Amino acid sequence: MTKAVLKIAGSFRSEDIVRITRGFERLLKKEIEFDVVEDGSLIGGFTAFIDGRVYDSSILLQLERIRQGFRE
């Protein structure tokens, strides 16, 4: 089993944590155990830290991508 950290914005329902975990397990083809941490700096969404990699699904990242789109 791989230990990982899941930083979330606010409180997520336990069903949401299970859905995220299962998604990563399918993606990475291994069992994941998240240490879930509420991160007040996140506006929404989550960031996962697994095996030295960062998987960013935060609202802040999405807003930055929109800003970059306007600049191009």
MARBA-893679 format. One record per residue: chain; x, y, z of N, C-alpha, C in turn; residue number from 1; residue in three letters. Coordinates in Angstrom, 3 decimals. Atoms other than C-alpha are relative to their C-alpha. Layout:
BEGIN
marmi | n.px | n.py | n.pz | ca.px | ca.py | ca.pz | c.px | c.py | c.pz | zase | setor
A | X | Y | Z | X | Y | Z | X | Y | Z | NUM | ALA
...
This chain:
BEGIN
marmi | n.px | n.py | n.pz | ca.px | ca.py | ca.pz | c.px | c.py | c.pz | zase | setor
A | 0.837 | -1.180 | 0.000 | 0.000 | 0.000 | 0.000 | 0.883 | 1.244 | 0.000 | 1 | MET
A | -0.733 | -1.257 | 0.102 | 1.231 | 3.477 | -0.899 | -0.646 | 1.046 | 0.897 | 2 | THR
A | 0.462 | -1.108 | -0.847 | 0.927 | 6.224 | 1.719 | 0.111 | 1.287 | -0.807 | 3 | LYS
A | 0.025 | -1.245 | 0.759 | 0.006 | 9.622 | 0.290 | -0.713 | 1.071 | 0.818 | 4 | ALA
A | 0.661 | -1.124 | -0.670 | -1.286 | 13.056 | 1.310 | -1.011 | 0.602 | -0.963 | 5 | VAL
A | 1.050 | -0.657 | 0.772 | -4.543 | 14.555 | 0.079 | -0.371 | 1.281 | 0.727 | 6 | LEU
A | 0.360 | -1.292 | -0.576 | -4.919 | 18.271 | 0.775 | -1.309 | 0.435 | -0.631 | 7 | LYS
A | 1.332 | -0.357 | 0.495 | -8.539 | 19.383 | 0.506 | -0.378 | 1.404 | 0.450 | 8 | ILE
A | 0.539 | -1.309 | -0.351 | -10.332 | 22.713 | 0.533 | -1.259 | -0.233 | 0.825 | 9 | ALA
A | 1.165 | 0.197 | -0.851 | -12.761 | 22.743 | 3.423 | -0.202 | -1.467 | 0.310 | 10 | GLY
A | 0.257 | 1.398 | -0.339 | -14.424 | 19.548 | 4.476 | -0.664 | -0.697 | -1.187 | 11 | SER
A | 0.585 | 0.835 | 1.042 | -15.188 | 16.847 | 1.920 | -0.819 | -1.088 | 0.682 | 12 | PHE
A | 0.742 | 1.151 | -0.518 | -17.757 | 14.125 | 2.450 | 0.880 | -1.236 | -0.116 | 13 | ARG
A | -0.805 | 1.220 | 0.040 | -16.283 | 10.709 | 3.155 | -0.163 | -0.716 | -1.337 | 14 | SER
A | 0.225 | 0.617 | 1.315 | -17.862 | 9.465 | -0.106 | 0.894 | 0.625 | -1.065 | 15 | GLU
A | -0.867 | -0.688 | 0.965 | -15.870 | 12.079 | -2.023 | 1.450 | -0.459 | 0.148 | 16 | ASP
A | -1.364 | 0.473 | -0.242 | -12.611 | 10.971 | -0.393 | 0.164 | -1.407 | -0.574 | 17 | ILE
A | -0.046 | 1.364 | 0.539 | -13.403 | 7.347 | -1.301 | 0.050 | 0.036 | -1.524 | 18 | VAL
A | 0.019 | -0.122 | 1.466 | -14.175 | 8.355 | -4.915 | 1.355 | 0.468 | -0.535 | 19 | ARG
A | -1.318 | -0.494 | 0.410 | -10.903 | 10.293 | -5.207 | 1.039 | -1.109 | 0.157 | 20 | ILE
A | -0.955 | 1.090 | -0.252 | -8.949 | 7.407 | -3.666 | -0.125 | -1.085 | -1.057 | 21 | THR
A | 0.211 | 1.042 | 1.012 | -10.482 | 4.845 | -6.021 | 0.475 | 0.450 | -1.377 | 22 | ARG
A | -0.461 | -0.527 | 1.280 | -9.756 | 7.095 | -8.991 | 1.513 | -0.084 | -0.130 | 23 | GLY
A | -1.459 | 0.087 | 0.030 | -6.084 | 7.305 | -8.093 | 0.473 | -1.448 | -0.026 | 24 | PHE
A | -0.380 | 1.412 | 0.018 | -5.927 | 3.574 | -7.442 | -0.138 | -0.588 | -1.401 | 25 | GLU
A | 0.152 | 0.458 | 1.390 | -7.277 | 2.901 | -10.936 | 1.084 | 0.598 | -0.889 | 26 | ARG
A | -1.001 | -0.689 | 0.814 | -4.925 | 5.466 | -12.476 | 1.399 | -0.583 | 0.211 | 27 | LEU
A | -1.356 | 0.418 | -0.329 | -1.802 | 4.254 | -10.683 | 0.152 | -1.515 | 0.150 | 28 | LEU
A | 0.003 | 1.469 | -0.107 | -2.785 | 0.570 | -10.464 | 0.677 | -0.489 | 1.274 | 29 | LYS
A | -0.487 | 0.427 | -1.312 | -1.939 | 0.319 | -6.774 | -0.927 | 0.550 | 1.078 | 30 | LYS
A | 0.831 | -0.413 | -1.121 | -3.624 | 0.666 | -3.416 | 0.598 | 1.254 | 0.640 | 31 | GLU
A | -0.426 | -1.283 | -0.570 | -3.470 | 4.177 | -1.920 | -0.665 | 0.188 | 1.356 | 32 | ILE
A | 0.570 | -0.408 | -1.284 | -3.950 | 5.273 | 1.682 | 0.351 | 1.463 | 0.213 | 33 | GLU
A | -0.219 | -1.439 | -0.140 | -4.404 | 9.037 | 2.015 | -0.040 | 0.440 | 1.453 | 34 | PHE
A | 0.083 | -0.796 | -1.209 | -3.602 | 11.159 | 5.023 | -0.691 | 1.280 | -0.469 | 35 | ASP
A | 0.798 | -1.132 | 0.484 | -6.322 | 13.801 | 4.500 | 0.223 | 1.204 | 0.909 | 36 | VAL
A | -0.305 | -1.230 | -0.726 | -5.444 | 17.376 | 5.493 | -0.809 | 1.137 | -0.606 | 37 | VAL
A | 0.685 | -1.198 | 0.490 | -7.672 | 20.451 | 5.248 | 1.027 | 1.103 | -0.174 | 38 | GLU
A | -0.957 | -1.061 | 0.321 | -5.707 | 23.249 | 3.572 | -0.774 | 1.291 | -0.257 | 39 | ASP
A | 0.725 | -1.261 | 0.100 | -7.112 | 26.720 | 4.143 | 0.427 | 0.873 | -1.179 | 40 | GLY
A | -0.456 | -0.803 | 1.134 | -5.080 | 28.112 | 1.234 | -0.690 | -0.411 | -1.304 | 41 | SER
A | 0.711 | 0.439 | 1.202 | -7.147 | 26.108 | -1.285 | -1.394 | 0.613 | -0.027 | 42 | LEU
A | 1.333 | -0.586 | 0.169 | -10.254 | 27.853 | -2.615 | -1.027 | -1.118 | -0.153 | 43 | ILE
A | 0.861 | 1.149 | 0.261 | -11.766 | 24.572 | -3.746 | 0.831 | -1.091 | -0.641 | 44 | GLY
A | -0.704 | 1.114 | 0.620 | -10.768 | 21.165 | -5.040 | 0.976 | -0.660 | 0.944 | 45 | GLY
A | -0.978 | 0.718 | -0.807 | -7.793 | 19.144 | -3.869 | 1.340 | -0.077 | -0.716 | 46 | PHE
A | -1.329 | 0.276 | 0.514 | -4.103 | 18.454 | -4.324 | 0.470 | -1.292 | 0.658 | 47 | THR
A | -0.474 | 1.278 | -0.517 | -2.699 | 14.928 | -3.969 | 1.507 | -0.103 | -0.198 | 48 | ALA
A | -1.445 | 0.206 | 0.036 | 0.932 | 14.096 | -3.201 | 0.247 | -1.498 | 0.142 | 49 | PHE
A | -0.158 | 1.454 | 0.036 | 1.753 | 10.509 | -4.204 | 1.356 | -0.337 | -0.624 | 50 | ILE
A | -1.300 | 0.462 | 0.513 | 5.214 | 8.956 | -4.620 | 0.837 | 1.130 | -0.593 | 51 | ASP
A | -0.822 | -1.114 | 0.463 | 6.907 | 12.345 | -5.009 | -0.596 | 0.810 | -1.135 | 52 | GLY
A | 0.673 | -0.750 | 1.068 | 4.424 | 13.582 | -7.616 | -1.170 | 0.775 | 0.579 | 53 | ARG
A | 1.119 | -0.838 | -0.421 | 1.802 | 16.309 | -7.272 | -1.085 | -0.080 | -1.060 | 54 | VAL
A | 1.175 | 0.028 | 0.877 | -1.670 | 15.926 | -8.757 | -0.907 | 1.124 | 0.475 | 55 | TYR
A | 0.696 | -1.220 | -0.419 | -3.333 | 19.344 | -8.641 | -1.345 | 0.105 | -0.697 | 56 | ASP
A | 1.350 | -0.167 | 0.521 | -7.075 | 19.542 | -9.086 | -0.697 | 1.110 | 0.794 | 57 | SER
A | 0.521 | -1.103 | -0.804 | -7.545 | 22.816 | -7.259 | -0.642 | 1.067 | -0.892 | 58 | SER
A | 0.641 | -1.119 | 0.699 | -9.721 | 25.747 | -8.263 | 1.054 | 1.046 | -0.368 | 59 | ILE
A | -1.058 | -0.976 | 0.273 | -6.631 | 27.959 | -8.022 | 0.740 | -0.324 | -1.292 | 60 | LEU
A | -0.664 | 0.392 | 1.244 | -4.911 | 25.973 | -10.790 | -0.905 | 0.258 | -1.207 | 61 | LEU
A | 0.935 | -0.233 | 1.099 | -8.027 | 26.160 | -12.962 | -0.089 | 1.489 | -0.337 | 62 | GLN
A | 0.040 | -1.445 | 0.236 | -8.185 | 29.947 | -12.512 | 1.271 | 0.476 | -0.697 | 63 | LEU
A | -1.270 | -0.376 | 0.642 | -4.502 | 30.243 | -13.462 | -0.003 | -0.396 | -1.472 | 64 | GLU
A | 0.089 | 0.433 | 1.405 | -5.140 | 28.256 | -16.652 | -0.904 | 0.927 | -0.803 | 65 | ARG
A | 0.899 | -0.954 | 0.688 | -8.009 | 30.599 | -17.545 | 0.752 | 1.303 | -0.262 | 66 | ILE
A | -0.788 | -1.234 | 0.165 | -5.744 | 33.632 | -16.943 | 1.005 | -0.127 | -1.128 | 67 | ARG
A | -0.990 | 0.227 | 1.058 | -3.058 | 32.143 | -19.191 | -0.674 | -0.015 | -1.361 | 68 | GLN
A | 0.737 | 0.024 | 1.261 | -5.666 | 31.550 | -21.893 | -0.310 | 1.391 | -0.502 | 69 | GLY
A | 0.295 | -1.384 | 0.385 | -6.583 | 35.241 | -21.865 | 1.258 | 0.725 | -0.477 | 70 | PHE
A | -1.263 | -0.659 | 0.372 | -2.913 | 36.241 | -22.182 | 0.475 | -0.409 | -1.395 | 71 | ARG
A | -0.483 | 0.502 | 1.302 | -2.361 | 34.146 | -25.313 | -0.734 | 0.596 | -1.151 | 72 | GLU
